[in-house]
């Protein structure tokens, strides 16, 4: 195409006036119309009360919850009593709430989920004690049971990875679910220091509780010195893709394997931020070099569109080790990607 005076005049006629929300493409216009006012202004991303993914904040009475027509609940789980190394992921939900400019449009999955799904930030799990780990797990399970009872899909932010065990006890209580687990560690270890309720063992616990089907579990990005702790993954029938295998297999093969393993039945998606290399996400409790790039993680998630997701989480963001806020930003982006996937889940009510 030759750029000439005629083309210039056409561009001036179409784009010379108007404002940033004057979008002509129907798909993009549908998003812009929700963001821009008639005069061409839009809310400043740094203004207002921060919420997860800038979703509406809806107060839910913990004792007598009324979820209305909500389809997805964004839930903070600020608890890190189960860490084996550096604490601090209790601040993860607050850190992700402060991240601006994530979404609203997902150009790969072709969705603006906060507009297309009835989703709200319903605050944090109410804990009875900040000191007692097992009691905290009971509180998480009870809270998520209420969400599941209402037919609402929970999407949570931790907190350490031990929170996923009580969440799975709620999500998988009627039938064991499958899981796509993206992490540096398999988290299928046994009891440490007189307790099995820690962030290194939630998925062993979930399998033994009958709420997680290990034959429908794939663990992606596994690496580091703790391989000797993960024999339960292999013994139970989980599929493990180590970080060093991903480059050799290729992203498409990883996606195909994941889709084959979980099939079309109910599936949970758990994303530990330490799956990313510390170059991209240093703010976490157990960093492992040689991890996924943020690009690889996004590509894997984008390949999961259409699966039957019944819940998900992003865990282990510890902002005090995150001097650039890159880790929290990556975590918020992964949360947005999982919400975008839930937009296409057959489990989404209504």
N, C-alpha and C positions, 0 to 999 in steps of 0.2 A: 504494500500500500504506500503510495506516495503522499507525503504530507505537503499540502499546497495551501494556497490562500482560501480555496473553497472549504477545505477541511477545517481550517482555523476558524472561519466564520461560523461553521456548524457547531464547533465546540463553544465558541463565544455565546451563541444563541442558547445552547443547552445548559452550559455551566457558568456563564458569566455573572448571573444573578443568583438569588437564593442564598441558602446557608448550608452548613455542614450536614443537616438532616434532609436536604433536598436530594434524595436518592431515587434513581430511576429504575434500577433493577428490582423487580417485584419481591424477590427473596430478601434482598438487603433492606428494601424499603419497609418490609414488615417488622424488621428489628428496629430500624431508625425511628419509625413512628411511635414506638413505645418509649424511646429515650429522649428525643428532642421535642421541645415545645413548639407551638406554632410560630413563635418568633425566632426559633433557632437556638435556644439555650438548652443546656442539659445540666443535670446535677453534678457538682464537683465531686470527683471520686474520693476526695479527702475530707468531705463534710458529712455531718450527720452521725448517727449512732452506728458504730461498726457491727456488722453481723457476718456470719459465714456466707460467703459468696454474694454479699449484699442482698440476701433474701429478706423478705419481711420478717420482723420479729413478732412472734406470737407467744403470749404467755399461756402455758398449760398448767392447770392445777394438778400437782403431782398426786393428790389424794383422789380427786374426782375429775379426771381428764376428759376434756371434750375436744376432739381433734377436728370436728366439723367435716368439711370436704377435703381435708388435707390428703395429699397423695404421698409426699415424701417429707420426712422430718429430719432436719439437720440438728445433730445433738452433740454437745460438747461433753467429753468424759475426762475431766481434769484430775487424773489419778495416776501416780507413778510409783506406788509402793512396791511394785514387783520387779524393779530394775536390778540387774546384776552388775552394772557398771555406773555410769554417770547419771544422776537423777536430773530432773528438770522438765520432763515432758508433760508434767501437770500444767505447765504454762502453754502447751501446744494449742488448745482451743482459742485462748486469748490471742496468741500470736497470729493464727490464721484469720481471726476476725479483723485484725488490723490491716490485712493485705488489701490493697486497692487494685482496681483495673484487672480483674480476672473475669473473663467473659464480657458481655453476656452471650456473644455469638461464638459457636463452635463451627469453624468453617470446614473442618474435615468431616464431622458427623452431621453437618447441616441441621443444627438445632440451636435454639436459644432457650435452654431448659428452664431458667428461672421465670420465663414468660409462658412457656408451653406446658409446664407442670405446676400443679398447686403444691408449692414447696415453701417451707418456712423454717427459720432458725427458732427452735423451741427452747433454747437455753441449755443448761447443763444438767446432768444427772444430779439429783440431790443426795448427798452422802451424809450418813449419820455420824461418821467418824473420819477424821483425816489420818488416823493412825492404824486402823485395823484392816488389813488387806482382804481377808476372807469376808468380812462384813461388807466391804466396799464392793466386792464381786456380787454379793447377794443383792445389794442396792442396784447395781447395774442390771442384773437379770430382771428384777422386779420392774424397773422402769421400762426396759425394752419389751417386757411382756405386755405392758399396757399399749405400747405403740403397735406391736404386732396384733393384739386383740382388735384394734381399730382398723386393721387392714392397711396400715400405713407402712411404707418401706423406710426403714431406718438407715441413715447415712451419717456416720459418726466421726468425730475427731478426738483422738487420744492426746495425752495419756500413753502409757506404755502398752506393749502388745498383749499383756495379760488380760486386758479388757475384752479382747475378742472372744475368749472362752465363755464368759457369761452372756455376751451378746448372742453367740451361737446357740446357747442353751435356750434362748428365747426364739430365735429365728428357726432353729431346727427341731423344736420340741415335738412337732407333729409328724415329722419325717426327717431323716438326716439329709442335710444339704451337701452339695458339692462346693468346691472352693477354688478360685484362682488366687494364689498367694504370691505376691511379688515382694521379695525380701532378700537380705543378705544371709539370713539364717532360717533353718527349717522350723525352729521353735517347737520341736517335738521331744525335748529332753525330759528327764525324770526329775525327782525331787532334789532340790539344792537347799542346804542349810535348814533342813527339817520342814520344808514345805514344797508342795508341787505347784502352788499357785504363784507363778512368777512369769516373766515375759519370755522365758526360754522354753516354756512347755505348754502353751495354751492349746495347741492342736493335738497333742497326745491326749490331753484331758478331754477335749471335745469328742474325739473318736471313742474313747473309753466310756464316755457318757452317752454314746449312741446318737449324738446330734450332728456328727460330721461323717460323711461316707468317704473313707480314705481312697477308695478306688476311683472316686470322682474329684480328687484333689491333685492340682499341679502346682509345684513350687518353683518359681522362676527367679534366677539371679543369685543362687546360693553360692557362697564362697567363704573363705577365711579359715581360721585354725580350729573351728569347733565342729568340723565334719564328724569326728568320732562320737559326737553326742547325738547324732541324728539317725541312728539305726532304726528307730521306730518308723520313720518315714518309709524306708524301704521294706521293712518287715510287714507293715500294714497294707502296702500296695499303693502308696502315693507315688506320683511321678515327679522326679526332681530334674530340673534343668539348671546346671551350674552356670555361673557367669561366663566362664571361659568357653562354654559350649555355644553360647548365643551367636558369637561372631562366625563360628564354623557352620552352624545350622542355618543362620539367616533368620531375620525377623518373621518372614512369612511362614517358615516352618515352625517356629515357636508358636505363632498364632494358631496355625492349623492343629498342632498338637493339643493346645489348650482347648480349642473348640471340640475336638474329638473326645477328649477326656470328660468334660462336663456335660456335653450333649445339650439337650433342650430342657433338662429338668432344673429345679430350683438350685441356684448357685449364689454363693457369697463371694465378694471381692475384697480382699484385704491387702492394703498397700502400706508397707513399712518404708518410711522415707530413707532408711539406711540401705535400701536396695540400690539407691543412687550412689555413685562414687562420691566420696567426700569432697572432691573438687566441685561438685554441684550442690551437695547438701552436707556441709560440715556440722550443722547444728543437730546432732543426735547423740544418743547415749553410747552406742556400740558401733562406731564407724568402721568400715572395712574397705580398704583400697581395692581397685580393680572392679568396680561396680558398673552398673548401667549408666549410660549418659541420659540426660533428661530427654533427648531426642528418641533414644531407643525405648524408654518407658512410655512416652506418648504414642509411638508407633504401635507398640504392643496393645495398649489400651484401645487405640482406634480400631484395631482388628477384631475387637470383641463385640461389636455392635450387633444387637439382636438377640443376645443370650438372655436367659431367664434369670436376671439378677433380682434377688429378694433382699439385698442389703449390702452394705459395704462400709469400709472405714479407711482412714488415713491415720497412722500412728507414729509415735516416737520422734515427733518434732520437739526439740529442746532448744528454745530460742536463745538461752544465755550463752550457748556455744556458737552462735550464728551472728557474727559481727556485721554481716552485710544484709541480713534478712533474706538471703537467697534460699535458705532451707524452708522458711515459712512460705515464701512465694512459690517454691516448687510444690510444697504440700497443698497449698490452696489450688494450684493449677490441677494437681492430680484429683483433688476433691471435685473440681468442676468437671473433669473428664468422666469421673464415675457417675456424677449426676447426669451428664449427657448420655451415658450408656443406659442408665435407668429409664431415661425418657423413652427408650425403645424396648424396654423389657415387657414381656407378656404378663409379668406379675403386677404391673402398674394398674391399679384399679381405676375404673372409669374411662 
